[in-house]
Amino acid sequence: MKIRRIGGLTAGLAVGALALAACSGGTTASPSTAASSASMTSTGIVTAWGGEPQNPLIPTNTNEVSGGKIEDLIFAGLVYYDAKGAPHNDAAESISTTDSQNYTIKIKSGQKFTDGEPVTSKNFVDAWQYGAKLSNKQLSSYFFESIDGFSYDADTTLTGLAVVDDTTFTVKLKQPEADFPLRLGYSAFYPMPSKALVSADSVKQYGEHPVGNGPYMLKSDTAWNHNVGIDLVPNPGYPGDRKAQNGGVTVKFYTTLDAAYQDLLSGQLDVLDSVPDSVYGTFKTDLGDRAVNTPAAIFQSFTIPQNLAHFTGAEGNLRRQAISMAINRKEVTDTIFQGTRTPASDFTSPVIAGWSDKIKGSDVLKYDAAQAKKLWAQADAISPWSGSFTIGYNADGGHQAWVDAVTNSIKNALGIDAAGQSYPSFKALRADVTARTIKGAFRSGWQADYPSLYNFLGPLYGTGAGSNDGDYTNPKVDDLLKQGQASSSVDAANKVFDKVQEILFQDLPAIPLWYSNATGGSAATVSNVEFGWNSVPLLYQVHKN
């Protein structure tokens, strides 16, 4: 099997085929221009919008965007993704294989964590072992499923990991997987210093005061002011391509998007990567060439838990179809989002290579109030409906308008009571979802970890997957996911993933809604602002004017 080198990353098969088409936006130059401007740094502190992370900042236990945005700044993984989604080596010197099952990973020598500890291959291996161990209950443990020795049933060691020397380790997978190297820029695969993994107490303490190896580090032990913000300063010892081009980044935690947007307009906030629905029609005029509205790898849905009353078995299947067909997606995206969303036609994203809008069964996403009412009546014949259909959402994320519109559409089409269930913060919503204490449907979706169709499917719908919050399980889906990963090429894998989606359209573990654009912008106080393929701004290259 030939090995191709893509963007500095050595990988079996055509991993580069997964790289995205151009989807960056904003008012800045291309990635090459941004890289060449690294010497044109500024010393000002850049302020960016964010939210209180759900959990302490432990890479293997972070699977939401608020914590992920911070971790991506303070850690350097084996690879990173540029604005277009192409992988480049970061901590890795090389990642090589001859069979897509056995990988040799060499890391660059001389790297250090910000506390002075050298970064070695053992730091990667130990962090992955910790993340995969069942009793540690890490939200991203699913990402290690492919490695030999992984188990969902008992505490085991990843026998497929072996330290060769300080700068080399090997990975043996359970089967050949062509896109394995592409995953390695995700936070689950970040290294951790040895002091963090001494005990359960040390892990807990580390999560509050994380020490990384990336372009930034925490300003001090008190840099994370919970529910207020976190202060990051450049890491002078970081040797990679993402060197800080400013004097630091302060991520400010907002409880409403409206407040963040007003701060952006007044110059109290430099970069905002979301805008409130109240300004969809005006933000381009307000911000001019500093506005961003560009396709991104973001899929929006709501999830109906598998054990929710009236939504199991044949009755549940009918009700899921009925609810999907009761939603007028075009009307919602036109009225509420004003050109910043596109009605979904699958479970992934159009900016990912291999995407298709012709998946069998996708007709269930078309608005048909009459058919929806007919299906609901068939479900009532099995067991009469009672109560209210609710969708949980976080009030600090600007979701109330679309939730109200969607539940009104369901109410009008089916003649039932439907309403939103508001949570004060994203953290509060996620706490109920993670604990499985939420009593209705809930807002869900996916912002890609790496540019692959599989990333939109496996982590959300594979049995036991870390982000499978609805507890969906289907052996056929699990088998097809494994078949797709073991395919001889990315194109072949994508054909298998289309078959996965055909089953998802029958079962509807989540109700697809729309694809999101990256919408946001910057203040006149900064320049060199660029939004990446997954809608996250590349904060390390922002200049404070």
N, C-alpha and C positions, 0 to 999 in steps of 0.2 A: 504494500500500500504506500502510495506516495505521500509525502508530507509537504504541505504548502505553508509558506510564511506569510501571514496576513497582518499588516500593520505592526510588525515587530513581534507578533505572537506566533509561535510554531504550534500547529495543531493538525491532527489527523483529519483527512477529508476536507471538504470545502467549507470549513467553519466560516470563512469570510462571506459566504453566501447569505449568512444570517444578518449581516450588517445592514442597517437601514438605508433607505433612500434619504436624501437630504430632508430634514424636517426641523432644522433649527430656525429660530426666529429672533426678532428684536432689532436692535439698531446697531449691531456690532459686526465685526468682520468674521470671516470664516475661521475654523479652528487653526488653520495654518498661520493666518495672520495673527490670531490671538496668541499662538505659541511664540511667534517671532517678536511679539511685543512684551515678552516677559521681562526684558530689561527696563521697560518703561513703567516701573512700579510706582505706587503712591504710598504715602504713609498714613493716610486717613483710615478711620475705622468704618467699615461698611456695615450698615444695618439691614437685616433681611427679615422677612416675615416668617413666622413659624408657629408651632404650638407645643404645649407641654407633652413630652414623650410619654407613651403609655407605661413604659417600664424603665428601670435603671438601664444605662447605656452599655449593655452587654451585647456584642455583635450577634451571637447565636440566638439571642432572645428578643431581637428587634425585627418586627415584620410590618411596621407601619411607617408612614412617610415622615412624621414629625421627628422621631428618633433617627430614622435613616438619613435624613438630611444632615444631621449633626455628625453622625458616625462617618459618613462619607468624607467629611472634612478633616477628621482627626485620625483616620486610619488610611493606610495604603495597603490594598489587597495585592494579590499576584498580578492582576491586570486592572486597568481602569477603562472606561468608555468615553470616547470623545463626543462632541456635540451631535454627531451623526449616528452614534451607536457603535462605531467601529472599536474593537478592542486593541489596547496597546499595553505592553509590559509596564508594570509599575514596580512592585517589589521583586518580580520574577526576572531572571536573566533569560530563561528559556523554559518552554513547556513542550515536551516532545513525546511522540509515540510512533510505533510502527504498526499497531493493530487497533487503535482506538479503545483498547481495554486496559493496557498497562502504560502508565504515564510516568515520565521522569521529569521532575520539576527542580530547576536550579534557581536559587534566589541570588540577588546581587549581594556581594560581600560588603561589609562596612556599614550596614544599616543599623540604626539604633532606635529604641523607643525613647520617648521624651524624658524618661527618668534615667536614661543612660544605659539601660540593659541592651546588649546586642540583640538584634533580630536574627534568629537562626531558624533552620528548618523545623526544629523541635517546637518552636513557638506556634507554628502553623499546625503541626500534627497534634499537639496537646490541645489546642483550642478546638480543633475539629472533633477530637475524641470526646471532649467535654460536651460539645454541642449535640453529639449523636447519642450520648448515654441516656437511656430511658428515664432513669430516676431523676435526672436533672431538669426534666420537663421544659426543654427549650423550644420556643415557638418555631424556630427554623431547623429543627432536627431533621425534617423531611428532606432537606437538601443533601443530606449525607446518605440517603437511602441507597444510592447506586454503588456505594463503596462496599467491598467485601467485608463481611462481619456485621453489617448493620442489621438491627432487629427491632421490631415494634413490640416484641413479646417479653423481652428480658434485657437486663443490663449486660451488654457485651462490649468487646473491644473491636474497633475497626481494624480487623486483621489485614485489610488491604492497604494500610498506611505503614510505611517503614522509613525511619530516619537513616540515611546513608552517611551523611556527615553534616557539618554545621550549615552548609549551603545547598544540600541536596536531599530530597526525599522522593519516594516513589508512591504511586497510587495504583492499586489494582481494583478495577470495577467488577461488578458481578457479570457484566456483559459489555460488549463493545458499545460505546456511546460517542458519536461523532462530535456532538456539541459540548462535551464536558469542559473543555478549556474556556469556552465562552461564558460559562457560569461563574468563573472564578473571580470576577470583579464584584460579585454580590457580597453584602456585609456578613453573611453567615460564614464566609470563608476567610475573614480577616484573622490575623494573628493576635494573640494575647500574651502579655508578659508573664513570666513564670510566677511572680508574686500574686497574680490575680487568681490562680487556680490551686492555691494551697489548701483551701477549705471552703465550705459553704459560706462562712462568714467573710472570707477574703473576697469571694466573688461578689457578695452583696456590697461590701465596701467599695470594691473596684467599680461597680456599676454606677455609684454616685460620684466617683472621682476617676473617670476612665483615663488611662494612659495609652496613647496610640503611637503610630509611626508615620502619620500622614502629614499633609502640608500645614496643619494647624494643631494647636494644643490648647487645653484649658488655661485661661489666664492665671488662675489661682485655685486653691482648694475650695473657695467659695464662689467660683465663677458661675456655677449653675444655681441660679436663684429660682427655685421652683415656682411655676405658674407666672413667672415674670420674664425670664430670658436666660441666655447663656453667653458668656464672653469668651471668644477664642482669639488667640494671637498666633502669628506665624511660628512655625517650627523651624528654627534655623538649621537643624540637622537633616531635614528632609531632602533626599538627593534626586527625587523623581521629576517628571515633567510638569506636575501640577503645582509648581512653586507659587506661594502667595504673592500676588501683585498689589497688595494693599497692606495696611498696618494691622489688620485683624478683621474679624467678622463678629458682630453681635447679632444673634438670632433672638428677635423679640417675640414673645408669646402673646398672641392676641386672642381675645374671647369673641370678637366679631370681625368679619371681613370689612364691614363698613368703616370701623375705626381705623383699620390698617390702611384702607384706601385714602381716607382723609389725611392720614399721616404722610402717605406717599405724595399727595398733592401739595402738602405744606412743607415738604422736604425733611420731615421728621423720620421718614423711612426711605431707604434707598432703593430696595428691590422687593417687589411683590409678585409672587408667582400664582396668584389667583385674584379674581376681582369679584365683588358682590354682584348678585343678579340685578340689583337696582341700577347698575351703571353699564350693563352690557351694550346699551344703545348709545352711550356717550363716552366710554373710556378711550376710544380711539381719538376722538376729538379732544378730550381732556389732555391726553398724553402726547398726541402727535406722533412723531417718529420714534418716540420712546415706548409706544404701546406694542404689545406682543399678542398675536392671535394666529397660531400656527399649529398644524397637526402634531399630535404627540401620542405616545404609546400608552394611552389611558382608556380603559373600558369601564363603563358604569353600569351598575345593576342593583337589584335588591334581592336578598336571599330569604327564602322561606324555609325555616328549619325542618328537617326531615320528620321530626317527632311532633310537630305542631298539630293540634287537634284539627280534624277535617282535611289535613293535607298529607295523609298517608294512603298507601294502597291505590286502588282504582279510583276511589273518590278524590284523593289528593291529586292524582294525575289530571283528572278532568278539571279540577279547580285551578290548578297551575296554568293549564292551557287557557282557561277562560279569563283569568286575570291578565295574562300576557296579551290576549287579543282585545281586552277591554281598554288598553292604554293607547291613546292617540299620540304616538311618539313624535310625529312630524309637527303636530300642533304645539306640543310642549317645547320642542327645540326651537321652533320658529318664534313662539310668543315669549317664552321665558328666557331663552338663551341667545336669541337674535344672532344666529350665524356662528356661534362658538361651540356648537355641538352638532353631531350628525347621527340620525337614528341608526341603531345597531342592526346589523344583519348577520352577526355571528357572535362568538364568545371571545374574540381576540381583538386585533387592532389592524386597521388598513395600512399602517405605516410599517408593519412587520412583513418581511419577505415571505411569500407563500400564502398570504391572506386571500380568502375567497368570499364573495358575496353570494355564492350559489350552493351553499351547503343544503343537502336534502333535509327537509323539515323546518327550514327557516321561515316558512309561511306563517308559523305560529306567532311571529313578531309583527304581522300586519294587523292593523286596526280593523276589527270586524265586530261591532257591538252586537249584531243579531246572532252571530255564531257564538260569541262569548256567552250571551244569555242562555243560549240553547245548551251549551256544555255545562253551565252552572246548574241548570235545571236537572240535567242528567245526574250530576253529583248529588243534588238534593234528594233525588229518588233513592240514592244509597243511604244517605244520612242527612236529614234536614240541617241547613246552616243556622247557626245562632251566633250572636255577638257581633263584634266589629273587627274589620280587617285593618291592622295598623302597620305602619312602616316606621321603624325607629331611625332617627337621624340626630346628628350633632348640630346644635344651634350655632356653634362658633364657626361653622364651615360654609355658611351661605346656602343651605340646602332647603330651607323651609318652603320657598316658592315652588320649586319643582315637586317636592313631596306633596304639597297641597294640590298642585295641578294633576299629578298622577292619581292620587287618591280620589279626587273629584271625578276624574275620568272613569275610574273603576266603579265609583258610587253610581254615576249616571248610567253606565252601561249595564251593570248587574242589578241595580236596585237594592244595594246593601249599604250598610253604614261602613265607611272607610275614612281613616284619618291618619295624620302623622303623629308619632310619639316622640316628643322633643326631649333630648338630653342636653344639659348645659355645655358639655365639652366633648371633644373627640375621645379623650381619655375615659370619660364616664361611659360613653356608648360602648367603647371597646371592652371595658371591664365587664359589662353585662354580657356582651357577645362571647367573650373568652370564657366566662364562668358558666355560660349556657343558661343564664337566668332571665334572658329577654323573653317576653311572652308573645311576641309577634314577629313579623318580617322585619328586616333591618337593611339599611343602606349598605351596599357593598360595592365591589369593583376591584380593579387592579391597575396599578402603575407598575410597568414592567421592571423587573430586576435586571434582566439581560434580554437582548433583542432576539427572541425566539418564540414561535407559536406555542411550544411546549410550556414555556414559562407562564402563559395565561391559562393553562389547562391542568398540568400536574399538581402545582401547589394548592389549587383551589378545589379540584374535583377528584383527586386520587384519594383512595381510602386512607384515612389517618393523616393526611397531609396537614402541615402546620397552619395553613390558611383556609382549610376546609371547614369553615365556621358553621355551615349548615349540617355537618356530619353526613354528607352524601356518600353512598357507597354503591358501586356497581362493578362486579368482577370483570365484565366485558370491557368497561372503561379502563380498569387497571391493567388488563392484559394488553389492550391496544396502546396504552401509554408506554408500556415497556417495549412493545414491538417497534413503536415509532422511535424511541431512543436508540434502539439497536439497529436501525436502518443503516444501509451502506452509504447513504448520502442525505443531505439535508432535504433535498427535493423529495426523495422517497419517504423520509420521515413525515414531511408535511402532508402527504397523501393519507398516511395513517391517521394523523391528527384530525384530518377532515372527517374520518370515520368516527373518531371520538365525539366530535361535535354533533354528528347525526344522532348519536345516542343521547347526548345532552339535550338536544331539542325535543326528544321524546320524554325525558325525565324532568327537565327544567328545574334543576337544583337551585338555580338562580334565574331571575327574569332579566334578560339583557335589555338595556334601555338605550344607551347611545355611546358614541365615542366622543371623548373630550379633546378639545384643542388646548394647547398651553395658552392660557390667557393671563396677562399680567402686564408688568411694565416696570419702568425705573423712574427715579426722580432726576431732575437736572443736576443733582449733586454728584452723580456718578457717570462713568463712561465705560466702554468695553464690556457691555452687558450682553451676554449670550445665553439663551435658553437651550437646554439639551434635548435629545431625542425623547426623553421620558418626562419632559416639562420642567425639570429642575434646573434653575439657573446655575451656571458655572461660577460660583462665588469667588473662587480663588483667583480668577482673572479680572475681577471687577476693579476699576480704578476709582478712588474717591477724589473728586475734582477739588 
